[in-house]
Amino acid sequence: MESLRHESRKNLFYLAPLRGVTDHIFRNIYERYFAKFDYLLTPFITTVRGTTVNPSHLRDINTDKNDSDRVIPQIIGNNADEFLVLASAIADLGYKSVNWNLGCPFPPVTRKKRGSGLLPYPELIESILEKVMKSIPLPLSIKVRIGLDDEKDIFKLIPVFNSFPLQEIIIHPRTGAQMYSGEINQVIFQECTNHCSHPVVYNGDIVTLKDFQEKSSQFPTINRWMLGRGIIKNPFLLQSINNRDFKGDPVVIRKFHDEIYQANSSVLCGQAHILGRMKELWIYLSESFSENPKFLKKILRSTSTSEYEKHVEKLFSQ
Ligand SMILES: Cc1cc2nc3c(=O)[nH]c(=O)nc-3n(C[C@H](O)[C@H](O)[C@H](O)COP(=O)(O)O)c2cc1C
């Protein structure tokens, strides 16, 4: 099985998938204004029943809008046959690799034994992988949390992962129960890297250059880093990691925002959808403007696009 061509020492950066934020519009506009990632994971695509996948289900990964060498579509599901149908549709679009989501912490998902809801069931994961790995047309990587409720779930999973020719394991060292806050478990992450025979990608809470430097010295064997909320809270993050003296110009954030707003306005129907999408971005982007909480609250409370535009204008002209 072909694997990603990784130089051994160079750091590699991956854009984390954030459903509702990092769709193809975000991915393309981000890379145009800021920096290019080595790889970009898409928000998850759910497996579907049947033997074909409707093209509208694959809208975000339409290859006209994505670089199929660097974009890695992500699948969520727990049925091997359905997984294979979706993976084949993704291969047909020209992608080079696919990722399995074993991390999503949302109760409606985990209750169905999907995402991190599968983590307490290593035998089930093993039986899915046995079937999937026999005929998957693309290399497979896994994005995983350390457990659902128990941070030690991962230790029963690593031997399972080690027994299959997976491409890499992306670890977000929290449990599903922690959702997106609370302490990252550095000790367990380190143990995972000691026991995992596949390349490991670190993911979690890198928001500043200092965070990256700390994690790099803490985990000296890791050279693959996935950045998520930090990229939206601090869009210049990747540039400052690549060049420590880099100083970002806030005008670029304005242009980036405006282009995302225009693109969403042209593809989404109705003000509520457009505002919903933009507010999701502002939840994180607002950290670049933490000295202006008053305007941010107004942006998040806007009920029409004209109100939204007025408050955004005020924020950027401060
Ligand atoms: C709004 C939101 C949506 C997310 N959607 C996905 C997703 O579709 N697939 C996935 O694997 N992780 C998803 N995640 C998790 C992130 O990819 C990442 O693992 C997590 O935010 C921790 O990394 P960070 O601290 O760098 O953001 C999501 C996180 C957030 C906050």
The ligand as an SDF file (V2000), in Angstrom:
LIG
                    3D

 31 33  0  0  0  0  0  0  0  0999 V2000
  -16.8850   23.0320   15.4900 C   0  0  0  0  0  0  0  0  0  0  0  0
  -15.9900   21.8190   15.4010 C   0  0  0  0  0  0  0  0  0  0  0  0
  -16.2190   20.8860   14.3980 C   0  0  0  0  0  0  0  0  0  0  0  0
  -15.3940   19.7370   14.3000 C   0  0  0  0  0  0  0  0  0  0  0  0
  -15.6090   18.8420   13.2860 N   0  0  0  0  0  0  0  0  0  0  0  0
  -14.7980   17.7430   13.1720 C   0  0  0  0  0  0  0  0  0  0  0  0
  -14.9430   16.8120   12.0970 C   0  0  0  0  0  0  0  0  0  0  0  0
  -15.8020   16.9320   11.1980 O   0  0  0  0  0  0  0  0  0  0  0  0
  -14.0980   15.7400   12.0850 N   0  0  0  0  0  0  0  0  0  0  0  0
  -13.1110   15.5580   13.0280 C   0  0  0  0  0  0  0  0  0  0  0  0
  -12.3510   14.5920   12.9680 O   0  0  0  0  0  0  0  0  0  0  0  0
  -12.9400   16.4530   14.0230 N   0  0  0  0  0  0  0  0  0  0  0  0
  -13.7370   17.5250   14.1140 C   0  0  0  0  0  0  0  0  0  0  0  0
  -13.5080   18.4330   15.1050 N   0  0  0  0  0  0  0  0  0  0  0  0
  -12.3570   18.2680   15.9970 C   0  0  0  0  0  0  0  0  0  0  0  0
  -11.1110   19.0030   15.4350 C   0  0  0  0  0  0  0  0  0  0  0  0
  -10.7250   18.4610   14.1870 O   0  0  0  0  0  0  0  0  0  0  0  0
   -9.9150   18.8800   16.4000 C   0  0  0  0  0  0  0  0  0  0  0  0
   -9.6380   17.5130   16.6080 O   0  0  0  0  0  0  0  0  0  0  0  0
  -10.1880   19.5410   17.7520 C   0  0  0  0  0  0  0  0  0  0  0  0
  -10.7750   20.8180   17.5910 O   0  0  0  0  0  0  0  0  0  0  0  0
   -8.9010   19.6610   18.5650 C   0  0  0  0  0  0  0  0  0  0  0  0
   -7.9110   20.3390   17.8350 O   0  0  0  0  0  0  0  0  0  0  0  0
   -7.6490   21.9310   18.0150 P   0  0  0  0  0  0  0  0  0  0  0  0
   -7.4380   22.1670   19.5050 O   0  0  0  0  0  0  0  0  0  0  0  0
   -6.4110   22.2070   17.2110 O   0  0  0  0  0  0  0  0  0  0  0  0
   -8.8640   22.6210   17.5210 O   0  0  0  0  0  0  0  0  0  0  0  0
  -14.3250   19.5510   15.2340 C   0  0  0  0  0  0  0  0  0  0  0  0
  -14.1040   20.5080   16.2210 C   0  0  0  0  0  0  0  0  0  0  0  0
  -14.9180   21.6310   16.3260 C   0  0  0  0  0  0  0  0  0  0  0  0
  -14.6410   22.6360   17.4140 C   0  0  0  0  0  0  0  0  0  0  0  0
  1  2  1  0
  2  3  1  0
  2 30  2  0
  3  4  2  0
  4  5  1  0
  4 28  1  0
  5  6  2  0
  6  7  1  0
  6 13  1  0
  7  8  2  0
  7  9  1  0
  9 10  1  0
 10 11  2  0
 10 12  1  0
 12 13  2  0
 13 14  1  0
 14 15  1  0
 14 28  1  0
 15 16  1  0
 16 17  1  0
 16 18  1  0
 18 19  1  0
 18 20  1  0
 20 21  1  0
 20 22  1  0
 22 23  1  0
 23 24  1  0
 24 25  2  0
 24 26  1  0
 24 27  1  0
 28 29  2  0
 29 30  1  0
 30 31  1  0
M  END
$$$$
